[in-house]
Amino acid sequence: MADRSYSESALVQFSERLTNSAAFGTLFREGMDLVEETAAYLDGDGRTEAKALERSVSLTYATESMRLTTRLMQLASWLLLHRAVKEGEMTLSQANREKTKVKLTAADPGPEDMIAKLPQQLQDLITRSMNLQSRVRRLDITIHATPAERAPIGNPLVPQLNRLKAAFEQ
């Protein structure tokens, strides 16, 4: 068997290919669909439901709908930025620089006891947006990890084997 050694630059970086994956395409469609669904709800049924709420819950509704909208706009910005990478309109390093303007931690919802008082459809949209945000954050970490943060190339069992060896040599 020939001994092959590869330089890190010769390896295909999986993180750079993620925007071309089916998983990214699905995430993009889900994100954009959620943005559209939320806008339709807030302009339609949500507006009607908000008028029927008690004053204190109405304030929570306004706050949470604003947080939801902010969260979704940040997520949509991230998704559109990475679609531009997929389409070849920008490089991953350009997207990395631009993504500093996107806040993936923006607008976490308020206390659960207050959320529970909101109309069910708004609660569902908040939950779905938080799930989407979590998925985008994980993907963002994977795509934009620096080479030093990525797992070293080699056998992942070596550190565990070395610990076992050290434990039994004592």
N, CA, C and O of each residue as an XYZ file, in Angstrom:
680
protein
N       0.835     -1.172      0.000
C       0.000      0.000      0.000
C       0.884      1.241      0.000
O       1.802      1.366      0.811
N       0.601      2.131     -0.898
C       1.414      3.341     -1.012
C       1.065      4.304      0.104
O      -0.095      4.466      0.484
N       2.107      4.935      0.614
C       1.887      5.942      1.656
C       1.528      7.253      0.972
O       2.319      7.824      0.221
N       0.329      7.708      1.250
C      -0.114      8.949      0.636
C      -0.190     10.030      1.687
O      -0.746      9.827      2.767
N       0.358     11.154      1.372
C       0.199     12.296      2.270
C      -0.352     13.452      1.442
O       0.075     13.709      0.317
N      -1.284     14.112      2.029
C      -1.925     15.233      1.345
C      -1.697     16.490      2.149
O      -1.708     16.480      3.380
N      -1.495     17.551      1.441
C      -1.434     18.825      2.141
C      -2.861     19.261      2.424
O      -3.789     18.868      1.717
N      -3.036     20.068      3.453
C      -4.374     20.525      3.813
C      -5.023     21.279      2.668
O      -6.237     21.188      2.484
N      -4.242     22.024      1.891
C      -4.803     22.796      0.794
C      -5.296     21.910     -0.340
O      -6.155     22.333     -1.113
N      -4.772     20.679     -0.462
C      -5.193     19.779     -1.523
C      -6.494     19.068     -1.184
O      -7.130     18.493     -2.067
N      -6.892     19.098      0.056
C      -8.119     18.427      0.459
C      -9.331     19.270      0.116
O      -9.282     20.500      0.134
N     -10.410     18.590     -0.195
C     -11.665     19.282     -0.441
C     -12.269     19.615      0.914
O     -12.473     18.728      1.743
N     -12.550     20.869      1.137
C     -13.145     21.290      2.394
C     -14.656     21.115      2.300
O     -15.322     21.784      1.511
N     -15.178     20.219      3.103
C     -16.614     19.928      3.121
C     -17.415     21.183      3.409
O     -18.477     21.394      2.824
N     -16.909     22.018      4.310
C     -17.651     23.219      4.703
C     -17.891     24.147      3.518
O     -18.907     24.840      3.473
N     -16.974     24.168      2.565
C     -17.128     25.037      1.409
C     -18.158     24.500      0.432
O     -18.624     25.236     -0.438
N     -18.519     23.239      0.557
C     -19.477     22.612     -0.357
C     -20.896     22.562      0.219
O     -21.837     22.194     -0.483
N     -21.048     22.925      1.478
C     -22.349     22.791      2.130
C     -23.452     23.605      1.473
O     -24.603     23.168      1.446
N     -23.128     24.773      0.947
C     -24.172     25.593      0.328
C     -24.707     24.966     -0.951
O     -25.786     25.338     -1.412
N     -23.977     24.027     -1.527
C     -24.444     23.329     -2.723
C     -25.202     22.042     -2.394
O     -25.633     21.327     -3.299
N     -25.361     21.751     -1.126
C     -26.001     20.499     -0.733
C     -27.524     20.587     -0.787
O     -28.104     21.672     -0.753
N     -28.145     19.433     -0.870
C     -29.611     19.360     -0.830
C     -30.128     19.853      0.522
O     -31.202     20.449      0.605
N     -29.359     19.602      1.571
C     -29.766     20.047      2.914
C     -29.865     21.571      2.971
O     -30.790     22.110      3.578
N     -28.918     22.263      2.345
C     -28.991     23.720      2.315
C     -30.189     24.174      1.492
O     -30.888     25.111      1.877
N     -30.426     23.524      0.375
C     -31.578     23.875     -0.455
C     -32.891     23.732      0.304
O     -33.773     24.584      0.204
N     -33.010     22.656      1.058
C     -34.206     22.436      1.872
C     -34.322     23.499      2.951
O     -35.401     24.053      3.164
N     -33.221     23.789      3.634
C     -33.217     24.806      4.684
C     -33.589     26.174      4.103
O     -34.341     26.929      4.719
N     -33.068     26.483      2.938
C     -33.368     27.759      2.293
C     -34.861     27.865      1.994
O     -35.484     28.883      2.296
N     -35.429     26.829      1.407
C     -36.865     26.851      1.072
C     -37.713     26.959      2.329
O     -38.668     27.735      2.370
N     -37.370     26.180      3.361
C     -38.120     26.243      4.618
C     -38.052     27.643      5.226
O     -39.057     28.164      5.708
N     -36.876     28.242      5.203
C     -36.700     29.573      5.767
C     -37.508     30.615      5.021
O     -38.196     31.428      5.638
N     -37.431     30.599      3.709
C     -38.168     31.589      2.921
C     -39.680     31.368      3.023
O     -40.452     32.326      3.066
N     -40.093     30.106      3.062
C     -41.521     29.807      3.245
C     -42.012     30.311      4.602
O     -43.122     30.832      4.706
N     -41.194     30.159      5.635
C     -41.579     30.620      6.965
C     -41.675     32.152      7.006
O     -42.552     32.701      7.674
N     -40.797     32.822      6.310
C     -40.865     34.288      6.233
C     -42.186     34.708      5.585
O     -42.881     35.587      6.094
N     -42.523     34.083      4.471
C     -43.763     34.423      3.769
C     -44.991     34.089      4.606
O     -45.930     34.882      4.681
N     -44.984     32.921      5.234
C     -46.114     32.507      6.064
C     -46.304     33.458      7.248
O     -47.433     33.805      7.596
N     -45.209     33.873      7.855
C     -45.284     34.793      8.988
C     -45.822     36.149      8.549
O     -46.672     36.727      9.227
N     -45.339     36.655      7.433
C     -45.817     37.950      6.931
C     -47.316     37.883      6.648
O     -48.054     38.804      6.999
N     -47.764     36.812      6.024
C     -49.196     36.661      5.719
C     -50.017     36.595      7.005
O     -51.082     37.204      7.098
N     -49.523     35.860      7.988
C     -50.241     35.749      9.260
C     -50.322     37.106      9.957
O     -51.402     37.520     10.380
N     -49.196     37.798     10.078
C     -49.181     39.069     10.799
C     -50.028     40.136     10.107
O     -50.588     41.008     10.771
N     -50.125     40.073      8.788
C     -50.950     41.037      8.048
C     -52.414     40.627      7.978
O     -53.269     41.449      7.651
N     -52.714     39.371      8.281
C     -54.084     38.873      8.160
C     -54.677     38.446      9.483
O     -55.094     39.278     10.289
N     -54.712     37.134      9.701
C     -55.317     36.577     10.914
C     -54.678     37.114     12.187
O     -55.367     37.337     13.183
N     -53.399     37.317     12.160
C     -52.706     37.817     13.344
C     -53.187     39.192     13.764
O     -53.334     39.472     14.954
N     -53.430     40.038     12.793
C     -53.919     41.387     13.081
C     -55.293     41.309     13.762
O     -55.568     42.041     14.712
N     -56.146     40.413     13.262
C     -57.482     40.228     13.839
C     -57.379     39.658     15.249
O     -58.058     40.122     16.165
N     -56.522     38.645     15.417
C     -56.355     38.026     16.737
C     -55.786     39.020     17.752
O     -56.174     39.003     18.920
N     -54.885     39.869     17.318
C     -54.259     40.835     18.225
C     -55.291     41.810     18.784
O     -55.196     42.211     19.944
N     -56.263     42.191     17.979
C     -57.289     43.148     18.421
C     -58.172     42.566     19.517
O     -58.751     43.314     20.304
N     -58.283     41.237     19.579
C     -59.145     40.584     20.559
C     -58.432     40.287     21.883
O     -59.058     39.796     22.822
N     -57.139     40.578     21.965
C     -56.363     40.252     23.168
C     -56.536     41.293     24.260
O     -56.839     42.455     23.994
N     -56.334     40.846     25.508
C     -56.294     41.783     26.645
C     -55.123     42.744     26.433
O     -54.183     42.443     25.696
N     -55.193     43.885     27.079
C     -54.166     44.920     26.901
C     -52.756     44.400     27.201
O     -51.841     44.633     26.412
N     -52.563     43.705     28.320
C     -51.214     43.226     28.680
C     -50.715     42.174     27.681
O     -49.533     42.150     27.339
N     -51.606     41.322     27.225
C     -51.225     40.303     26.247
C     -50.998     40.951     24.881
O     -50.173     40.488     24.094
N     -51.724     42.006     24.616
C     -51.556     42.733     23.359
C     -50.149     43.327     23.260
O     -49.545     43.335     22.187
N     -49.640     43.816     24.370
C     -48.271     44.340     24.402
C     -47.268     43.208     24.137
O     -46.301     43.385     23.395
N     -47.511     42.053     24.749
C     -46.650     40.883     24.507
C     -46.721     40.473     23.047
O     -45.701     40.138     22.444
N     -47.924     40.498     22.474
C     -48.101     40.162     21.060
C     -47.247     41.092     20.193
O     -46.535     40.631     19.300
N     -47.319     42.383     20.453
C     -46.555     43.347     19.662
C     -45.050     43.102     19.802
O     -44.309     43.127     18.820
N     -44.622     42.867     21.027
C     -43.193     42.624     21.278
C     -42.728     41.355     20.588
O     -41.696     41.347     19.916
N     -43.487     40.287     20.754
C     -43.072     38.997     20.187
C     -43.170     38.971     18.666
O     -42.354     38.324     18.010
N     -44.143     39.655     18.100
C     -44.220     39.698     16.637
C     -43.040     40.489     16.072
O     -42.532     40.162     14.999
N     -42.602     41.531     16.792
C     -41.427     42.285     16.367
C     -40.167     41.423     16.485
O     -39.326     41.425     15.586
N     -40.039     40.691     17.585
C     -38.882     39.796     17.745
C     -38.877     38.721     16.665
O     -37.834     38.402     16.095
N     -40.056     38.169     16.393
C     -40.177     37.138     15.362
C     -39.760     37.693     14.004
O     -38.997     37.055     13.280
N     -40.247     38.853     13.664
C     -39.917     39.477     12.386
C     -38.417     39.764     12.293
O     -37.798     39.508     11.261
N     -37.844     40.285     13.353
C     -36.402     40.564     13.379
C     -35.598     39.283     13.190
O     -34.665     39.236     12.388
N     -35.969     38.248     13.937
C     -35.274     36.962     13.841
C     -35.338     36.416     12.415
O     -34.330     35.976     11.863
N     -36.527     36.451     11.831
C     -36.689     35.906     10.482
C     -35.942     36.730      9.438
O     -35.412     36.168      8.479
N     -35.891     38.033      9.602
C     -35.153     38.864      8.641
C     -33.652     38.585      8.726
O     -32.967     38.575      7.703
N     -33.147     38.364      9.912
C     -31.732     38.012     10.068
C     -31.447     36.648      9.425
O     -30.442     36.472      8.737
N     -32.345     35.695      9.661
C     -32.170     34.367      9.074
C     -32.278     34.424      7.552
O     -31.506     33.771      6.848
N     -33.230     35.201      7.045
C     -33.372     35.341      5.594
C     -32.118     35.978      4.994
O     -31.673     35.578      3.919
N     -31.557     36.956      5.677
C     -30.321     37.587      5.198
C     -29.198     36.565      5.104
O     -28.469     36.520      4.113
N     -29.060     35.737      6.150
C     -28.022     34.704      6.150
C     -28.256     33.715      5.008
O     -27.324     33.359      4.287
N     -29.492     33.280      4.850
C     -29.812     32.310      3.794
C     -29.554     32.893      2.404
O     -29.000     32.210      1.542
N     -29.946     34.134      2.179
C     -29.728     34.773      0.877
C     -28.234     34.979      0.603
O     -27.779     34.827     -0.531
N     -27.493     35.319      1.625
C     -26.053     35.489      1.500
C     -25.403     34.176      1.049
O     -24.542     34.169      0.170
N     -25.820     33.087      1.653
C     -25.212     31.798      1.308
C     -25.764     31.210      0.011
O     -25.111     30.383     -0.625
N     -26.957     31.633     -0.377
C     -27.430     31.250     -1.706
C     -26.576     31.945     -2.753
O     -26.300     31.364     -3.802
N     -26.152     33.179     -2.491
C     -25.269     33.889     -3.420
C     -23.956     33.120     -3.597
O     -23.395     33.095     -4.692
N     -23.466     32.493     -2.521
C     -22.269     31.651     -2.620
C     -22.570     30.453     -3.512
O     -21.781     30.104     -4.389
N     -23.708     29.836     -3.279
C     -24.109     28.661     -4.076
C     -24.203     29.009     -5.558
O     -23.791     28.229     -6.416
N     -24.750     30.192     -5.850
C     -24.939     30.618     -7.237
C     -23.663     31.163     -7.867
O     -23.655     31.508     -9.049
N     -22.574     31.246     -7.083
C     -21.308     31.742     -7.606
C     -21.240     33.257     -7.697
O     -20.353     33.804     -8.352
N     -22.176     33.938     -7.040
C     -22.199     35.393     -7.072
C     -21.189     36.005     -6.107
O     -20.818     37.171     -6.243
N     -20.751     35.215     -5.135
C     -19.714     35.663     -4.201
C     -18.985     34.433     -3.679
O     -19.488     33.313     -3.767
N     -17.794     34.658     -3.133
C     -17.023     33.554     -2.563
C     -17.429     33.349     -1.109
O     -18.087     34.199     -0.509
N     -17.035     32.231     -0.564
C     -17.321     31.949      0.836
C     -16.616     32.957      1.741
O     -17.170     33.356      2.765
N     -15.419     33.367      1.382
C     -14.718     34.360      2.218
C     -15.424     35.719      2.159
O     -15.460     36.432      3.162
N     -15.980     36.086      1.011
C     -16.773     37.319      0.934
C     -18.015     37.199      1.815
O     -18.366     38.131      2.538
N     -18.671     36.047      1.746
C     -19.860     35.813      2.577
C     -19.497     35.857      4.052
O     -20.268     36.359      4.870
N     -18.341     35.338      4.391
C     -17.886     35.353      5.783
C     -17.727     36.786      6.284
O     -18.079     37.095      7.423
N     -17.194     37.657      5.428
C     -17.052     39.066      5.812
C     -18.424     39.737      5.940
O     -18.662     40.499      6.877
N     -19.307     39.454      5.009
C     -20.638     40.072      5.009
C     -21.524     39.555      6.141
O     -22.377     40.285      6.646
N     -21.329     38.325      6.531
C     -22.207     37.736      7.545
C     -21.998     38.346      8.930
O     -22.794     38.112      9.839
N     -20.951     39.115      9.086
C     -20.764     39.785     10.380
C     -21.874     40.801     10.641
O     -22.094     41.203     11.783
N     -22.567     41.212      9.591
C     -23.692     42.142      9.732
C     -24.978     41.429     10.138
O     -25.950     42.069     10.540
N     -24.978     40.113     10.032
C     -26.157     39.304     10.352
C     -26.018     38.791     11.777
O     -24.987     38.226     12.142
N     -27.041     38.985     12.566
C     -27.024     38.558     13.970
C     -27.895     37.313     14.129
O     -29.120     37.405     14.197
N     -27.254     36.164     14.187
C     -27.989     34.901     14.330
C     -28.460     34.652     15.758
O     -29.128     33.656     16.035
N     -28.116     35.545     16.643
C     -28.587     35.426     18.029
C     -29.664     36.464     18.317
O     -30.058     36.662     19.467
N     -30.130     37.117     17.273
C     -31.069     38.233     17.448
C     -32.432     37.768     17.935
O     -32.946     36.728     17.521
N     -32.993     38.560     18.816
C     -34.407     38.508     19.169
C     -34.903     37.177     19.715
O     -35.881     36.627     19.210
N     -34.247     36.661     20.730
C     -34.788     35.474     21.393
C     -36.127     35.838     22.023
O     -36.314     36.966     22.478
N     -37.060     34.887     22.050
C     -38.392     35.205     22.588
C     -38.362     35.458     24.093
O     -37.404     35.114     24.785
N     -39.436     36.067     24.574
C     -39.573     36.378     25.989
C     -39.908     35.144     26.807
O     -39.795     34.018     26.322
N     -40.322     35.360     28.055
C     -40.624     34.254     28.972
C     -41.748     33.353     28.447
O     -42.713     33.820     27.842
N     -41.591     32.060     28.695
C     -42.562     31.074     28.197
C     -43.969     31.326     28.712
O     -44.935     31.110     27.981
N     -44.109     31.783     29.964
C     -45.447     32.013     30.502
C     -46.173     33.117     29.731
O     -47.398     33.086     29.614
N     -45.431     34.085     29.210
C     -46.050     35.147     28.402
C     -46.340     34.649     26.988
O     -47.370     34.990     26.407
N     -45.443     33.851     26.439
C     -45.646     33.290     25.097
C     -46.903     32.415     25.089
O     -47.655     32.407     24.114
N     -47.120     31.691     26.166
C     -48.275     30.784     26.261
C     -49.604     31.525     26.178
O     -50.621     30.905     25.864
N     -49.632     32.815     26.446
C     -50.863     33.605     26.385
C     -51.174     34.103     24.976
O     -52.258     34.630     24.727
N     -50.241     33.941     24.071
C     -50.406     34.424     22.700
C     -51.245     33.454     21.876
O     -51.386     32.290     22.253
N     -51.808     33.915     20.751
C     -52.543     33.010     19.865
C     -51.661     31.830     19.439
O     -50.457     31.981     19.237
N     -52.277     30.667     19.309
C     -51.541     29.439     19.013
C     -50.720     29.546     17.727
O     -49.586     29.069     17.678
N     -51.272     30.156     16.706
C     -50.544     30.253     15.446
C     -49.259     31.080     15.609
O     -48.228     30.746     15.025
N     -49.321     32.139     16.386
C     -48.115     32.935     16.634
C     -47.109     32.121     17.442
O     -45.910     32.176     17.169
N     -47.578     31.376     18.422
C     -46.687     30.510     19.200
C     -45.984     29.514     18.283
O     -44.781     29.288     18.413
N     -46.735     28.920     17.357
C     -46.147     27.949     16.424
C     -45.092     28.605     15.536
O     -44.031     28.028     15.294
N     -45.384     29.802     15.055
C     -44.415     30.511     14.211
C     -43.145     30.837     14.997
O     -42.042     30.733     14.460
N     -43.290     31.226     16.250
C     -42.131     31.515     17.099
C     -41.294     30.249     17.286
O     -40.071     30.280     17.153
N     -41.962     29.140     17.593
C     -41.248     27.872     17.792
C     -40.519     27.449     16.521
O     -39.352     27.060     16.568
N     -41.201     27.526     15.401
C     -40.580     27.136     14.127
C     -39.407     28.042     13.787
O     -38.395     27.578     13.262
N     -39.537     29.337     14.083
C     -38.428     30.260     13.791
C     -37.222     29.963     14.678
O     -36.079     30.078     14.235
N     -37.472     29.584     15.923
C     -36.367     29.239     16.828
C     -35.671     27.951     16.360
O     -34.448     27.840     16.441
N     -36.449     26.991     15.877
C     -35.858     25.755     15.335
C     -35.021     26.063     14.097
O     -33.921     25.536     13.932
N     -35.550     26.915     13.236
C     -34.799     27.319     12.045
C     -33.516     28.037     12.450
O     -32.455     27.777     11.883
N     -33.604     28.928     13.416
C     -32.433     29.665     13.881
C     -31.370     28.705     14.420
O     -30.180     28.882     14.159
N     -31.797     27.708     15.158
C     -30.861     26.725     15.698
C     -30.154     25.964     14.572
O     -28.944     25.747     14.626
N     -30.909     25.567     13.564
C     -30.318     24.836     12.437
C     -29.337     25.721     11.659
O     -28.263     25.271     11.260
N     -29.720     26.979     11.451
C     -28.845     27.902     10.724
C     -27.575     28.169     11.527
O     -26.488     28.232     10.952
N     -27.692     28.325     12.834
C     -26.503     28.539     13.673
C     -25.530     27.369     13.555
O     -24.324     27.569     13.409
N     -26.065     26.135     13.618
C     -25.189     24.960     13.487
C     -24.501     24.939     12.128
O     -23.303     24.670     12.035
N     -25.260     25.222     11.082
C     -24.680     25.235      9.744
C     -23.646     26.345      9.613
O     -22.597     26.151      8.998
N     -23.934     27.492     10.182
C     -23.005     28.619     10.145
C     -21.679     28.255     10.811
O     -20.610     28.565     10.284
N     -21.749     27.612     11.946
C     -20.529     27.192     12.649
C     -19.733     26.217     11.789
O     -18.506     26.298     11.721
N     -20.430     25.302     11.137
C     -19.762     24.313     10.288
C     -19.126     24.961      9.074
O     -17.976     24.676      8.743
N     -19.870     25.832      8.411
C     -19.372     26.458      7.179
C     -18.208     27.399      7.455
O     -17.230     27.416      6.708
N     -18.308     28.174      8.514
C     -17.339     29.247      8.736
C     -16.275     28.936      9.785
O     -15.577     29.843     10.238
N     -16.142     27.683     10.174
C     -15.090     27.316     11.119
C     -13.731     27.544     10.463
O     -13.526     27.202      9.299
N     -12.820     28.117     11.216
C     -11.475     28.315     10.684
C     -10.776     26.955     10.623
O     -11.163     26.034     11.343
N      -9.759     26.816      9.780
C      -9.064     25.529      9.696
C      -8.572     25.045     11.054
O      -8.558     23.839     11.299
N      -8.172     25.938     11.932
C      -7.685     25.533     13.256
C      -8.810     24.946     14.109
O      -8.562     24.114     14.981
N     -10.062     25.388     13.852
C     -11.200     24.887     14.623
C     -11.717     23.555     14.098
O     -12.417     22.834     14.809
N     -11.377     23.227     12.859
C     -11.850     21.980     12.279
C     -11.079     20.813     12.886
O      -9.958     20.970     13.370
N     -11.688     19.671     12.850
C     -11.054     18.480     13.410
C      -9.762     18.183     12.653
O      -9.721     18.295     11.428
N      -8.715     17.807     13.371
C      -7.464     17.486     12.696
C      -7.625     16.241     11.833
O      -8.417     15.348     12.133
N      -6.855     16.211     10.760
C      -6.887     15.068      9.862
C      -6.127     13.923     10.516
O      -5.066     14.127     11.106
N      -6.663     12.747     10.409
C      -6.021     11.585     10.994
C      -7.042     10.692     11.659
O      -8.248     10.889     11.514
N      -6.556      9.721     12.382
C      -7.427      8.764     13.035
C      -8.015      9.385     14.297
O      -7.273      9.746     15.210
N      -9.341      9.513     14.359
C      -9.952     10.148     15.527
C      -9.855      9.304     16.794
O     -10.134      9.797     17.887
N      -9.469      8.056     16.661
C      -9.357      7.187     17.825
C      -8.005      7.308     18.531
O      -7.856      6.853     19.665
N      -7.030      7.911     17.874
C      -5.687      7.997     18.442
C      -5.678      8.669     19.821
O      -5.041      8.139     20.731
N      -6.354      9.810     20.020
C      -6.326     10.413     21.361
C      -6.901      9.484     22.443
O      -6.369      9.416     23.551
N      -7.974      8.781     22.122
C      -8.550      7.857     23.109
C      -7.618      6.681     23.374
O      -7.463      6.258     24.520
N      -6.997      6.150     22.327
C      -6.057      5.046     22.492
C      -4.851      5.475     23.333
O      -4.362      4.717     24.170
N      -4.389      6.683     23.098
C      -3.257      7.191     23.885
C      -3.636      7.334     25.355
O      -2.823      7.045     26.232
N      -4.860      7.775     25.633
C      -5.304      7.892     27.024
C      -5.402      6.522     27.688
O      -5.026      6.357     28.849
N      -5.905      5.550     26.950
C      -5.985      4.184     27.491
C      -4.591      3.631     27.761
O      -4.331      3.032     28.804
N      -3.708      3.845     26.804
C      -2.345      3.377     26.963
C      -1.696      4.013     28.190
O      -1.047      3.328     28.980
N      -1.870      5.313     28.343
C      -1.296      6.022     29.503
C      -1.905      5.543     30.807
O      -1.213      5.469     31.823
N      -3.170      5.221     30.795
C      -3.858      4.779     32.023
C      -3.344      3.412     32.463
O      -3.223      3.160     33.662
N      -3.043      2.533     31.526
C      -2.630      1.187     31.895
C      -1.118      1.037     32.075
O      -0.647      0.002     32.545
N      -0.363      2.064     31.703
C       1.088      2.017     31.889
C       1.490      2.392     33.293
O       2.636      2.161     33.678
N       0.590      2.962     34.077
C       0.949      3.421     35.427
C       1.191      2.296     36.369
O       1.501      2.525     37.538
